[in-house]
Amino acid sequence: MQEPLLGAEGPDYDTFPEKPPPSPGDRARVGALQNKRVFLATFAAVLGNFSFGYALVYTSPVIPALEHSLDPDLHLTKSQASWFGSVFTLGAAAGGLSAMILNDLLGRKLSIMFSAVPSAAGYALMAGAHGLWMLLLGRTLTGFAGGLTAACIPVYVSEIAPPGVRGALGATPQLMAVFGSLSLYALGLLLPWRWLAVAGEAPVLVMILLLSFMPNSPRFLLSRGRDEEALRALAWLRGTDADVQWEFEQIQDNVRRQSSRVSWAEVRAPHVCRPIAVALLMRLLQQLTGITPILVYLQSIFDSTAVLLPPKDDAAIVGAVRLLSVLIAALTMDLAGRKVLLFVSGYAMGWGPITWLLMSEVLPLRARGVASGLCVLASWLTAFVLTKSFLPVVSAFGLQVPFFFFAAICLVSLVFTGCCVPETKGRSLEQIESFFRTGRRSFLR
C-alpha cells in the first residue's frame, strides 16, 4: 500500500508548513486562465520536440530514395545508409552532454531557443546537399538540437506546470515528437527529399518567435537569485486572478535549501543517487526496446516484409497510431497514473511519453540540469549502438534476431517498473523530492 504524501510527520514531510492547499473550488476559479497561460508556454517549448521527431525519422523515406539515386555523390551503400541513419544519435548524445552545462548556465528556455541554431543549419545542409558529408553533418546538427531539446524541454514543462495537469503537459513533448514524425511520413508521400528538409525549418522559426514571449522557469530564476522576476513569471503562468504567493513560497523554500550545486560527493547520498539511477535506467531501457532503429529504418523494414500496402503508406499508418496512442496517454496520465500505464500499455502510451515525464519529475532540483543531460547522453549513446548495428545484424541474421532482443528488454522493463519506478501522479515536485529524501522504500512501490 502506498503511503500518503500529506499528513506524515517529520521535517522531511513538512512540505507545506505555512498554509493549506487551496480548495478545489479556489483552484477551479483560476484553473481556466492559468491553464491557458501554461498551455501556451508549453506549446511554444514543445515545438522543439516536433522538430526533433521530424528530424529523427527523416531518413525513413530518404534512405530508400538515395539508395536508388542516380547521382554518384549521393548514392548510398548499405554501410553509408547505416551511418546516415545512426549519426543523428551521436549528435543527440552531444546535445545531451551540452545540456548538462547549458540547462543551468542559460536556463531551460534559452537552452531550448539555442537549439534552433544547429537545427536550422542542419536542415539547410541536407536541403542543399551535394555530397555525403553534407548529409552526415546536417544529420549530426539536427541530432545535436534534438538531444539538447530532449534534455531541456521536459524539465521546463515540469517546472512551469501545476501538479494537477503536469501529467498531461508532461506527455506533450512526446506527443509533439510523434506528431513531427507523422508529419514527416505524410509529407514524404508528397515531397522529394530535399523539400522535406526545407519544410523542417518552419517549426524551428515558429518556436523561436513564440518562446521569445514566454517566461523562464520560476524555479530556475529563483536558483539564480532573481526572486522578483520569478514571482512575475509564476504570476503570468498562473493568471492574474490566481493567488500565487503560497506556491511561490514553497518553491522558494525548496530552492533555498538547495541553493548550491550538487557536488560529486553528494551524488552518493541515497536521496540524490536513487532518483538519478531510476531516471537513467528508464532512459536506457526505453532505448533498448529498439524504438529508435525501428523508427529510423521504418520504411526499409517494411520494404523487407510481405506487407500489402506500399511501405510509405505503412510508415504513415504507424505514425498515426503512435500519435493516437500518445494522445490517449496524455489524457489519462493524471487519472490512471504513470505506473499503471507503464504496465498495461505499449511504447507510445507508456514508455515513450512517461519516461520523459518521470525523468523531469524525480530528478532533484540541484542536480536536475546536469542529471537530465546525463540521462539524455546515455540514452542516445545507447541509441547509436543499436541504430548503427541494426542493418548489419538484419543482413546477417534476419529481422527476427533484433526483435526477439527487443521483446526480452520489454520483459525486463516490466520487472524494473514494478520494483523501482515511483508513482508521482498529483504530487508537486517538492513533495516528490521530500519522499526521496526520507529514504522510505514504500514510495517506490
N, C-alpha and C positions, 0 to 999 in steps of 0.2 A: 504494500500500500504506500503510495507516495505521500509524504508529509506535507502539510500545508505551508505555503510560503509566508503567510501572515499569521501573527499571533504567537510565534515561537519566541521563547525567552532568550536573553543573552545579547551582548553588544553586537555580535555578528549579524543578528537578525533584526536589529533595531534600525531598519532601513527608512522608516517613516516616523521619526520621533516627534515632530512638531505638530502635525496636522493630519487628520484622517483623510483618506482619498475622497475626492468629490463624489457625490451621489450619482447614480445612473441618470437621474433627472437633470442634474447640472451638466453632465457630460453630453446628454442628448441635445441640450440647448445650444451648445457651442460646437457640437460634432460636425454639423454640415459645413460650417465655414472653415473650421480647422482642417477638415479632410480635403476641401478644395485646395487650400494652400499647400498642404503636404503632398497631395496628388500631383500638383503642378511641378513642384520641386523634384519629386521622384521621376516624373515623366522626362523632365529635362535631363536628369542624370542617366536614366536607363537607355536613352538614345545611343549612348556609348556601347551598351550591350547589343543593341540592334546591329550596329556596325560590326561588333565582334562576331555575332552569329553569322552575319552576311559574309564576312571575310573568312571565317573558319571553313565554310563549305564551298567557297569559291572554286576550289579545284574539282569539285564533283562533276560539273559539266565541262570544265575547261580541259582537264586531263584527257578525256576521250577525244576532244576536238584537236588538241595539239599532238596526240599520238598519230593522228591521220593528217597532220599539217603537211602541205607541200613545200613550205619554207624550210630549208635545211637548218637555218639558225634557230628555229622554234620547234622543230620536230623533236618530240620527247621519246627517249627509250624507256624501258621499264625502270631502270635504275634512276634515270633523271626524274621520272614521274614520282618515284618514292621520295626523292629529295624535295621536289616541288610540293608534295603533299605534307611532308613532315617538318620542313624548315619553319613553318608557321609556329609550331610548338616550341622551337628553340627561341624564336623571338618572344613568344609569350612568357617563357621562363625568364628571359632577360627583363621583360616588363614587370614580372612579379618581383624580381630582385630589386629593380629600381623603386618599386612601390614601398619597399622596406624603408627607404630613405625619404622619398617624396611624400608619402602619406602623412608623415609627421612634420616634414620640413615646410611644404607648401600648403598642407591641409588637404582634406578629401576633395573639395570642389575644384580647387586649382589643379590638382593632380589629374582629375578627370578631364579638365579643359586642356591640359598639356598633352594628353594622349591624342588630341586632334592633329597635332603636327606630324608625328610619324604615320598616322593613319592616312591623312590626305596625301602625303608624299608617296606612301606605298601604293595607293590606288593609281596615282599618276604614273608611277614607274611601270606598273603592269598594263595600264591602258596604252602606253606608248612603247611597249617592249619590242626590241629588235634583236634580242638575244636572250639566252637562258639566264645570264647573270642578272638582267633587269627583272626578270620574273622572280628569281630567288630573292633578290634584295627587296623588291616590293612586297613579297610574301612575308619576309622577315620583319619588315617595318610594320605591316598591319598586324602581325603577330605580337610585336612589342606593344603596340597600342592596346591590343586585346588583353594581354597579360596585365598591363597597368590598370585598365578599367575593371578587370575581373577582381583585382585586389581592393580597389578604391570604392567602387560603386556600392557593393553590399554593405560596407562599413558606413558610408554616407547615408544610405537609406535607413539602416537600422538606427542610426543616431538621431535622425530627424523625425522618425515615426513614433507616434504614441503606441503603447503596448497593445491596445485593442485592435489596431489594424496593422501591426508590424508584420504579422504573418503574411497577410495579403500583399502588402507592399514589398515584403522581402522576397516574394515569388516573382515580382515584376522584372528583375534583372534576367532571370532565366526565361520568363515569358517573352521579353523583347528579343533575347538572343534567338529563341526558337522562331519568332516572327521574322527576324532578319534572315534566318536560314530558309524559311519558307518563301520569302520574297526573292531570294536568290534562285531557288529552284523554279519559281514561277517565271521570273524574268529570263531564266535560262531557256525556257521554251520559246522565247520571242527574240532575244537579243544575241548577237555574236559576242564572243568572249571579251573583246576589248571594251565594248559598250557596257558590259557587266561591271567592269572596273570603274568606268566613268560614273555609272549610277550609284556606286558605293560612296561617292563624295558627298551626296546630298544629305544623308543623315548626320554626317560629321559637321557640316556647316550649320545645320539647324540646332544641333546640340550646343555648339559654341554660342550661338545667338541667345538661346534660352537660358543657359547656365549663367551668362553674364548678369542676369537679373535676379538670380536665386541667391539666398543666403548661404553662408558656410555652416557647417555643423556647430551647434551651440556647445557641444562637448569639446570640440577641438578649440574653439575660441576661448573657452574657459581655461583650457590647459595652457594657453598662451597668455593668460592674464588679461584678456580683452573682455572683461565682465560686462560692460555696458553694451558692447556690440553683440555679445552672446545673448543678453536679455532681449535686445531688439530682434535678433534672429528668431529666438523662440517665440516671441510675441507675434511676429509675422507668420510663422508656421502654424501657430495655434489659432490665429484670428484675433481681431481687435476686441471681441466680446469675451474672450477666454481669460480666466484668472490663471496666469502662468507663474505667479510668484512661488507657489508651493512646489511645483515641478522644478522650477529654476533652482530653488534652494537645495532640493535633493540632488540634482545633478552637480551643483556647485560643491556640496559637501563631499560627494564621491570623488570629484576631481581634485579637491584639496588634499584628500587623504592619499591621493596617488599623484601628487604634483611632479615628482621626479620620474625620469625614465627608468624602466626596469633594468637592473644590472644582470650580467650573466650569472652571478652568484645567486640572485633572487629567483632566476628561472627554475632552479632546482626545488624551490618551495612547492609543495603539493597544490596550493591554490592557484599557482601560476602554470606549472608544467602540466597539470592534469587537463585543463581546458585546451591548452595548446596541443597536447597529444591527441585529444579527441578530435579537434578540428583538422589536424594534419592527417590522421588516419582516415577520416571521412573523405578528404580530398584525394588521397592515394587510392582508396577503394573505389571512389567514383570513376577515376580514370581507368583503373584496372578492369572495370566492367566492359571496356572496349568501345565506349561511345565515340571517342574522337576518331580512331581509324575508320569506324563504320560510317560516320558522317562525312569524313574527308573523301573516302572512296566509295560512297554510296552508289553512284551511277555505275561505276566499274563493277561493283559487287552484283548489281542487277544484270549487267552485261554477261556475267559468267553463269547466270542461273536461267532456268527454263520458265521465266515469267511470261505471261500472255501480253501484258501491256508494254509499250516502249519504256526503256529504262528511265528516260527523262520524266515520264508521267509517274512512274513508280516512286521516284525520288520526291516529286511534288506531293504525292499522297502521303508518304512518310512524314514530310514536313507538316502537312495539315493535321495529321493525327497527333504529332508531338505538340503542336500549338494548342489543340483542343485539350490534351491531357494536362498541360501546364496551366491552362486557364481554369480547369476543374480544381487543380491543386491550389491555385491562388484563392479560389472562392471557398474552399473547405479547410484550409490550413488552420485558421483561427477557430474553427468549430471542432474538427476532428482531432487536431493536434499534430505536431510534427512526427512524433514517433509512430503513431498509427499508420500514417501514410507511407513511412519508410518500410513498414512491414507488409502492407497489403497492396501496394501499387507498384507499377513498373518504373522505369527510369524517369520518364518525362513527368510523372506525377509525384515521384518520390525523391530518388537520389539525384535528380537533376536540380530542381529548384531548392529543395530543403537543405541540402548540404551547404549551399552557398549562404543561405539564411542562418543556419546554425553556426557556421563559422563566424559570422559577424556578431552573433548573439553571445556566444560562450567565451570569446577571447577577452581577457581582462583589458581594461581601458589603457593601462600603462604600456601594455605590450601589443595593443590592437594593430597599430600601423605596421610595426615590424613583423609581427606574427602572421598577419594576413598576407603580407608579401612572401614570407617564408612558405606558407601553405600553397600559394599560387606557384611559386618557384618549383617546389617538389612535385606539384600536380602536373605541371607542363613538361618537366623533365621526364616524368613517367610517360606522359602522352607522346613525347618524341620517340622514346624507345619503342613503344607499341606501334606508332604510325610508321616509323622507318622500317620496322621489321615485318609489318603486316603483309605487304605484297610479296616479299621473298618467301615467307612462310606459306602463304597461299599457293605460290607457284610450286613449292617443293612438296607440300603435304595436302593441299586442298583446303577448302573453306572450313571443313568440319573441325580441324585441329584448333585454330584460334577461337572458334565459337564454343567448343567444349571448355576451353580455358576460361572464357568469359563467364560461362554458366557456373563454373566452380567458384569463381570470385563472388558471384551473386549470393551463393550459399554462405560464404564466409561473411559477407556483408550483413546478412540476416542475424548471424550469431553476434557480430560486433554491435549491431543496433540494440539487441536485447540486453547485452551486458554493460555497455558503456555510454550509449547516447542518452542525454537527459531530455526530459520534456520541458520545453520553455514557453509553451502556449500561455499567453496572458500575463507573463511576468515582465517587469521592467528590466532594463539592463543592469540596474543597480541591485535588484533582487537576485538575479542570476549570479552576479559576481559575489554577493554575500553568501550564497549557498556553496559555491566552490571554496570560499574562504573557510567555512566551518569544517570541511573535510568529512561531512556526513555522507556515507555511501548511499543512503536512501534517496538522495537526489538523482542518482544515476540509474535508478530502477524505473 
